[in-house]
């Protein structure tokens, strides 16, 4: 009876291919997580707060759900249980009352900067200053004046 006994050279070769395959799979999964924009949303709930900075009596809040904005709530008194926005003493202040969040994105200002100021996606556009990490952020309106529009949007990224 003849049986196949692999030689020492083939064991090394098989082991080498196993290590290469293992590295390729682990690196591939890391890269996919870093380049996949949905992976950010898995760790965050994303909300959009629409408001008129000249009349903050009403906030409209939307929640991102599977790529679509779904109306979450409309607040008539200018402050929800979740967020408040205030323009006072030359600052626009955003506060999270419920959960810790990452630095918000002032979508209206970002769109303006790209269209009117020539900013690109690679430019630095973070205009918020952290007052209380995770909860309070503000914009110095002397450095970044309000855009003359009545509809503004700030994106909030709540940590899960």
C-alpha positions as CSV (number, residue, x, y, z in Angstrom):
1,X,0.0,0.0,0.0
2,X,1.4,3.3,-1.0
3,X,0.5,6.4,0.9
4,X,1.3,10.0,0.2
5,X,3.5,11.6,2.9
6,X,4.1,15.2,2.1
7,X,7.7,16.3,2.1
8,X,9.0,18.9,4.4
9,X,9.1,21.4,1.6
10,X,5.4,21.1,0.9
11,X,4.6,21.7,4.6
12,X,6.5,24.9,4.5
13,X,4.8,25.9,1.3
14,X,1.3,25.1,2.7
15,X,2.0,27.0,5.9
16,X,3.3,30.0,3.9
17,X,0.1,30.1,1.9
18,X,-2.0,29.7,5.0
19,X,-0.3,32.8,6.6
20,X,-0.7,34.8,3.4
21,X,-4.4,34.0,3.2
22,X,-4.9,34.8,6.9
23,X,-3.2,38.2,6.5
24,X,-5.1,39.0,3.4
25,X,-8.4,38.3,5.1
26,X,-7.6,40.2,8.2
27,X,-6.3,43.2,6.4
28,X,-9.1,43.2,3.9
29,X,-11.7,43.3,6.7
30,X,-9.9,46.2,8.4
31,X,-9.7,48.2,5.1
32,X,-13.3,47.6,4.3
33,X,-14.3,48.9,7.7
34,X,-12.2,52.1,7.3
35,X,-13.4,52.9,3.8
36,X,-17.1,52.0,4.3
37,X,-19.1,55.1,5.2
38,X,-21.8,52.9,6.7
39,X,-19.4,51.7,9.4
40,X,-19.5,55.1,10.9
41,X,-23.2,55.0,11.2
42,X,-23.1,51.6,13.0
43,X,-21.4,53.4,15.9
44,X,-23.5,56.5,15.7
45,X,-27.1,57.6,15.3
46,X,-27.1,60.5,12.8
47,X,-29.6,63.3,13.2
48,X,-30.2,66.5,11.2
49,X,-31.5,69.6,12.9
50,X,-33.1,72.1,10.6
51,X,-33.5,75.6,11.9
52,X,-33.8,79.3,11.1
53,X,-31.0,81.1,13.0
54,X,-33.0,84.4,13.0
55,X,-36.1,82.6,14.5
56,X,-35.1,79.7,16.8
57,X,-38.6,79.0,18.0
58,X,-38.9,75.9,15.9
59,X,-36.5,73.0,15.3
60,X,-37.1,70.2,12.9
61,X,-35.2,67.0,13.7
62,X,-34.7,64.2,11.3
63,X,-33.0,60.8,11.9
64,X,-31.0,58.9,9.3
65,X,-32.5,55.5,8.7
66,X,-31.0,53.2,6.1
67,X,-29.9,56.1,4.0
68,X,-33.1,58.1,4.3
69,X,-34.0,61.1,6.5
70,X,-37.0,60.2,8.6
71,X,-38.8,63.0,10.4
72,X,-38.1,62.5,14.1
73,X,-39.8,65.5,15.8
74,X,-40.7,69.2,15.4
75,X,-40.2,71.3,18.5
76,X,-42.0,74.6,18.8
77,X,-40.2,76.1,21.8
78,X,-36.8,76.0,20.2
79,X,-35.4,73.2,22.5
80,X,-36.0,69.5,22.4
81,X,-35.2,66.9,25.0
82,X,-32.4,65.9,22.6
83,X,-30.9,69.1,21.3
84,X,-30.9,72.9,21.6
85,X,-29.4,75.5,19.3
86,X,-28.8,79.1,20.5
87,X,-27.5,82.2,18.9
88,X,-26.2,84.6,21.6
89,X,-23.3,87.0,22.2
90,X,-21.7,86.3,18.8
91,X,-21.8,82.5,19.1
92,X,-24.0,79.7,17.7
93,X,-24.1,77.0,20.4
94,X,-25.3,73.5,19.9
95,X,-26.1,71.3,22.9
96,X,-26.9,67.6,23.2
97,X,-29.1,67.0,26.3
98,X,-29.5,63.3,25.9
99,X,-26.4,61.4,24.6
100,X,-22.8,62.1,24.0
101,X,-22.0,63.1,20.5
102,X,-19.0,63.7,18.2
103,X,-18.3,67.2,16.8
104,X,-21.3,68.2,14.7
105,X,-21.2,69.2,11.0
106,X,-22.7,72.5,10.0
107,X,-24.0,71.3,6.6
108,X,-25.3,74.7,5.5
109,X,-21.9,76.3,6.1
110,X,-20.1,73.4,4.5
111,X,-22.2,73.6,1.3
112,X,-21.6,77.4,1.2
113,X,-17.8,77.0,1.6
114,X,-17.7,74.5,-1.2
115,X,-19.8,76.6,-3.6
116,X,-18.7,80.1,-2.8
117,X,-15.2,79.8,-1.2
118,X,-13.8,77.0,-3.3
119,X,-13.4,74.5,-0.5
120,X,-13.0,70.9,-1.5
121,X,-13.7,67.7,0.4
122,X,-10.0,67.6,1.4
123,X,-10.1,71.1,3.1
124,X,-10.5,71.6,6.8
125,X,-14.0,72.8,7.5
126,X,-14.5,72.0,11.1
127,X,-15.7,75.3,12.5
128,X,-17.0,74.1,15.9
129,X,-15.1,74.7,19.1
130,X,-15.6,72.1,21.9
131,X,-17.0,73.6,25.1
132,X,-17.9,70.4,26.8
133,X,-16.6,67.2,25.1
134,X,-19.5,65.3,23.7
135,X,-22.3,67.7,24.7
136,X,-21.6,71.4,23.9
137,X,-20.1,72.9,20.8
138,X,-20.0,76.4,19.5
139,X,-19.2,78.5,16.4
140,X,-17.6,82.0,16.7
141,X,-19.9,84.0,14.4
142,X,-17.2,86.7,14.0
143,X,-14.9,84.2,12.3
144,X,-17.7,82.3,10.5
145,X,-20.7,84.6,10.1
146,X,-24.2,83.1,9.5
147,X,-25.1,82.6,5.9
148,X,-28.0,84.6,4.7
149,X,-30.4,81.8,4.4
150,X,-33.5,81.0,6.5
151,X,-33.0,77.2,6.4
152,X,-29.9,75.9,8.1
153,X,-28.9,72.3,8.9
154,X,-26.6,70.9,11.4
155,X,-25.7,67.1,11.5
156,X,-25.4,65.5,14.9
157,X,-23.5,62.3,15.4
158,X,-24.7,60.6,18.6
159,X,-22.5,57.8,20.0
160,X,-24.2,54.5,20.6
